Amino acid sequence: MSLKLVIGDKNYSSWSLRAALAMDLTGVPYEEIGIRLYQPDSRRQLMAHAPTGKVPVLHTEEGPVWDSLAIAEYLAERFPEAHLWPRGQYARALARSVCAEMHSGFMALRSHLSMDLARDQALAEMPAEAQADIDRVCRLWADCRQRFGQDGPYLFGHVSIADAFFAPVAARMRSYRVALPDEAAAYVETIYQWPAFQRWYQAGLREVGA
Ligand SMILES: N[C@@H](CCC(=O)N[C@@H](CS)C(=O)NCC(=O)O)C(=O)O
């Protein structure tokens, strides 16, 4: 087996984090290739590795798979025994819905609170549209946990792709010191306790000398 995951800076690249967490859920060894973003040479390196010039991209024996959601689906299909999606049919559908919502939405949250794992400071003022995204995330997390969270602390009880997709959001909640309802704060802590996230987080801090 030869899987290579090309990623960006661990401190900043939220899409890379999603794919790396999904990769970790498979339990399969893989090679990691890191590209520093926002450097004079970044574009050339990105174009050398990724058809879109963006990370993450997963290189498989048959060719590249790009975009975090496509990578997650590929891994779930290739390693079915790892149960990357929740087991119940509707739980799976809901998990896919919330990942798709994350993938194509929450623009204000993403632009005003861009991922910076080393940050530990609130915004001077939270823009109303970012707060609306945060409120929606909290409702969404509460809904998943209430319906399917009985078997563990993750969104669908057991850890799944849905947690990989919302881990960067949890990180923003903490690093921007966002005030949260208790259950959302507990979920953020769950993400920080997730060993795969912790490894990435610590590496991200080292990258920026924090
Ligand atoms: N929808 C894509 C987004 C990928 C993306 O925007 N990646 C950023 C890093 S987080 C990137 O490669 N930026 C470099 C550039 O645009 O030059 C995914 O899910 O993989």
The ligand as a Gaussian input file, in Angstrom:
#p B3LYP/6-31G(d) Opt

LIG

0 1
 N      -12.523000      22.470000      -0.829000
 C      -11.119000      22.195000      -0.733000
 C      -10.388000      23.401000      -0.190000
 C       -8.877000      23.303000      -0.327000
 C       -8.174000      24.594000       0.036000
 O       -8.715000      25.700000      -0.141000
 N       -6.944000      24.458000       0.524000
 C       -6.113000      25.604000       0.882000
 C       -5.366000      25.360000       2.183000
 S       -6.408000      25.097000       3.574000
 C       -5.026000      25.782000      -0.152000
 O       -4.529000      24.822000      -0.715000
 N       -4.629000      27.022000      -0.405000
 C       -3.517000      27.306000      -1.266000
 C       -3.871000      28.203000      -2.415000
 O       -5.077000      28.439000      -2.622000
 O       -2.936000      28.651000      -3.068000
 C      -10.931000      20.949000       0.157000
 O      -11.855000      20.601000       0.867000
 O       -9.891000      20.283000       0.095000

